[in-house]
Amino acid sequence: MIGLDFVYWLMGLYFGALAWRGARDAANPRRWTTALFWGLIAALMFLAEHLPNKVVGACVVALALLAGFGGLGRGGYAETGEAEKQRESQRLGNRLFWPALLIPAVTLAAALGLKHVRIGGTPLLEPANVTLVGLSLACLVALAAACRLTRQTPWSGVEQSRRLVDAIGWAALLPLLLATLGSVFEAGGVGQAVAGVVRMAIPVDNAFAVVAAYALGMALFTVIMGNAFAAFPVMTGGIALPLLVGHHHADPAPLAAIGMLSGYCGTLFTPMAANFNLVPAALLELKAPYGVIRAQWPTGAILLACNVLLMYWIALR
């Protein structure tokens, strides 16, 4: 059975490759600390469940210190010349998008078509994590397709992704860390505190008012925390489940889906979502560091308003 262990091992191999290649990159003035940063993450992917909690915590603190004191740097990367890039762009055209489009397509196919497949009575994909496993398989398929399309090796894909990851730096881990923070907040009772505030602030018997509080709360918490995955357990545990599902008997599936979409709207508003909003501005060398947010916030505001109406109509009809 292919389960989460496969996902962690795959990520561990990738981060290990980043660490190994970073240590050999003499053009990076911080190559050893950069390699140590990615190497620690690789080690945690392989060994975290077998290590004492204090050791894992020490590794996390070390990662924070390396990032906080500027331990990550950029080096030299194997890149083709500008003329060759132009020739390849003209040759491939829009086919360059095919590997990227394969990722959602293969993930959906795995989640819907392989979840019932069994070999000798054992599920092919771990039932509890079929989507995550499917996403990992989809990334491998997309890498193979990209290599075939561009006539490059898988190592070229790793090298070019290293260039992008080094440009993003520690912010590449921000979604993972913030999602974990959301779980910590929920375990600490923040969701119950939010529910108490909502009960005092709005009439909980008014379904539309509670729906608006949930959708807007998802966006607001995402703005504060920088990630909808961090906001989801807090707002869903505090508002959606007890008030909308429990009290108003809302359908939890569309409620949660549109709730996450509302959180994504908040992502468009906040510099805390650094890898979405600040990193692109840096990579494109925009004069305005918040230019991406200024361009996209009106779309996010319109979509958030539509989410409130859609959530009320679908989940509570």
N, C-alpha and C positions, 0 to 999 in steps of 0.2 A: 504494500500500500504506500502510495506517495503522499506524505503528509508535510507538516510544518518543518520537520527536521530537514527535509530536502530543501525547503526555502532558505532556512538558516545556513545550511552548508553552501548553497549556491552564493548567498550574499557574503559568507565568509571567504570563499574563494575569490570573489571579486575584490573585496576590500584587501585581502592578502596580496592580490596582484597590484593594487594601487600602492600598497606599502613597499613591495619589492621594487617596483619600477621607480617609485619616488626616491628610495634610498640610492638608486643607481644614477639619479638625475643630477649630475654635477652642476648644471645650470641653475639649480634651485639653491639659493643661499641658506635656506632652512630645510634642507633635504632630510636631515636626520630627525628633526622634530616632526616634520610632515609625515615621514614614514612611521614614526612611533605612533602618531595620532591614528592613522588608518590601520596600523598593525594591531593596536589595542582593540579597535572595533572588530577586526577580523577574529581576534582571539576570543572576544566575548560571544561572537556568533557561534563559534565552535564549542566553547567550554562554559559559558555562563551558567547553565543549569547544573553543572557539576562542581562549581566553585562555591565557597562560602559567601554569604550575602555581603560580609564586610570586604571581601576581596573585590567583588563586583562593584561595590560602592566606591572603593578606592580607585578602581579603573575609571569610573565615571568622573570622579573628582580630578583625576589626572587629565582626562580629556578636556574638562572645563578649564584647567590651568593652561594647558597647551594652546587652546583656542583663545583664552582671555589675554595671554601674554604674547600674542602674535607669533605662535609657533608654526603656523602654516604659511607656506609660500608657494610661488609659482616658478616653474622651471622651463625647460626647453622641451618641445614636442615635435614628433615626426609629422611634418605637414608638407603637403604638395605646394608647388608654386601657384601664383595667382593665375597664370595663363592656363595651367592644367586644370585648375578648379573651374575656370570658365568653360573649357572644352567639355569637361565631365558634366557640368550643369546643362549645357546645351544638348549633350547626348542623352542624358537621362530624363530631363524635363520633369514633369509632374510625377513620374514613376518613383521619384525620391520619397514620396509620401506613402508609398505602398507598405513598406515595412512598419511604419508607425501605425498605419490603419489596421495592420494585422494584429496588433496587440489587443485592442478591444474585441475584435472579431473572434480571435482564438480563445480569449478568456470567456466570452459568452458561449462559444461552442463547447468548451470544457465544462462550464458550469451547468449547462442544460443537457448536453449530450453524453457526458462521461460520468455524471454523478451516480448513475444507476449501473454502470459497468462493473462487473465483478469477475475476478479471476480465481477460480477454485473456492468460491464462496466469500472471498475477501474483496472489499471495494477497491477499485483501482486508485481512486482519489479519496483522501480522508474526508468523510462526509461533513464534519464540522467546519472544515476549512477549504471546501472545494473551490471557492472563488479565488482565494489567495494562491492556492497551488496552481490553478488554471492560469492565473496572471503570470506566475513564474515560468510556466511552460510556454506561455505566449511570448514572453520576452526572449526566450531561447529561439523560438521559431522566427521571430522578427529579426534577431541577430543573424541567423542563418540566411534569411531572405535578403537582408541588407548586404551581406558578404557576397552572395551570388549576384546581386544586382550591380554592385560597385566593383566586383572582381577584386575584393580585398580579403584579408584574412581576419579571423575573429580577434586576433591580437590587435589589429588596427582599430577595431571597435573599442577595445579596452583602452588603448592609448588615447583615442580621441575623447572618450568619456572622461579619462583622467584630466585632460585639458579643461573640460567643462567643470568637473568636480573641483579642481584646484582653483578655478575662477570663482566658484561659489564659496568654497571653503567650508568652515564649520556650519554655515547656514544650511548645508545639504542635510544635516541631521535634525534641523529644527522641527519638521513635521513629526518625526518619531518622538522627540523629547516632549513636545507639547501634547501629543496624544497620550503619552504616559502621564503627563501632569494632569490631564483631564480625569484619568482613572484615580489618581491620588486625591484630587478634589472631591470626587464622588465618594470615595471611601471615607473621606474626612467629614462627610455630611453637608457639603456645600449645596448639593441638590435639594436637601430638605430645607435648608435655610432660604434658598431661592423660592421654594414652594410657599414658605411662610410669608415672605415679602409679597408674593403675587396674591395670596389670599387676602392680605391686608390692603393691597393697592387697587385691585379690580374686583368686580362682582363675578365670582367663580361660577355662578349659575348661568352667566351669559357666555354661551359657547364661542361666539365670535370674538369676544374680548379675550378669552383664554387662548384661542388660536393666534390672535395678533400678538399676545404676550410671548407665546412660544416662538413664533417666527422671528419677531423682532429681538427676542432674547438670544436666540441662536446667532443672529447677525452681530448683536452687541458683544456677546461673549467671544465670538470669533475675532472681532476687532481688538478686544483686550488681549486675548491669548495668542492670536496670530494663526489659529488653525481650527477648522470646523470639527476635526476629530477630538480636539480637546474640549470644545464646547458641548459636543453631543451628549456624553454621559451625564454631564451636570444638568443641562436643560431638559433632556428627555426624562431623566430620573426625577427631576424636581417639578416639571410642569406636564409634559406629555403623558406619562404613564399614570400618575395619580389623578390628574384633573381631566384630561381629555379622554384617555382610554377608560380609566376607572369610573369617573363621574359622568362623562358625556357619552361613553360607549363608542368612541371613535375607532375606526379601522386602523390598527397600529402600523400596518405595512406602508400604505401611502403616507400616513402621518410622519413616520420616520424618514421616508425618502424625501418628502418635500421639506422636512425640517433640516436635513443635511444640505439641501439645495439653498435654503435660506442662510445657513452658515457659510456656504460658498460665496454668497452675495457679500457677506461681511469681509471675506478675504479680499475682495476688490477695493475695500475702503482703507486698509490698514498697512502701515509700514512694518508692523510686526510680522506680516507674512513676507519676510525678507526675500526668500528664494523666488517668490512670484512677482514682487513689485519693485524691490530695490536692486536685486541682482540683474534683472533685464536692463534696467536703466544704466547700471555700471558696464555691462557687457556691450551695450550699444553706444556707450560714451555720451549719453544724453546730458545736456547742460543742466537740466532740472532733475534732481535726484528723485523727486516725487512726480515726475511727469507721467509715469504709467498710471498712478492712482488718479491723477487729474483727468486723464483721458477715459478711464473706465468706470468711475464712480456713478455717473448718471445712468449707465446701463444697469449697474448693480442695484440702484435705488428703484428703478422701474421694475426689474425682475423681482425684487423683494416684495413690492406691493402686490404684484401678480401672485406671488407665492401665498400670501395671506388669503386671497380670494380663492385660489385653487385648493389650498389645504382645507378651507371651510367647506367648499363644495364637494370635494371628493371624499375626505375622511369622515365627514359628519352628515353626508346626505342620507 
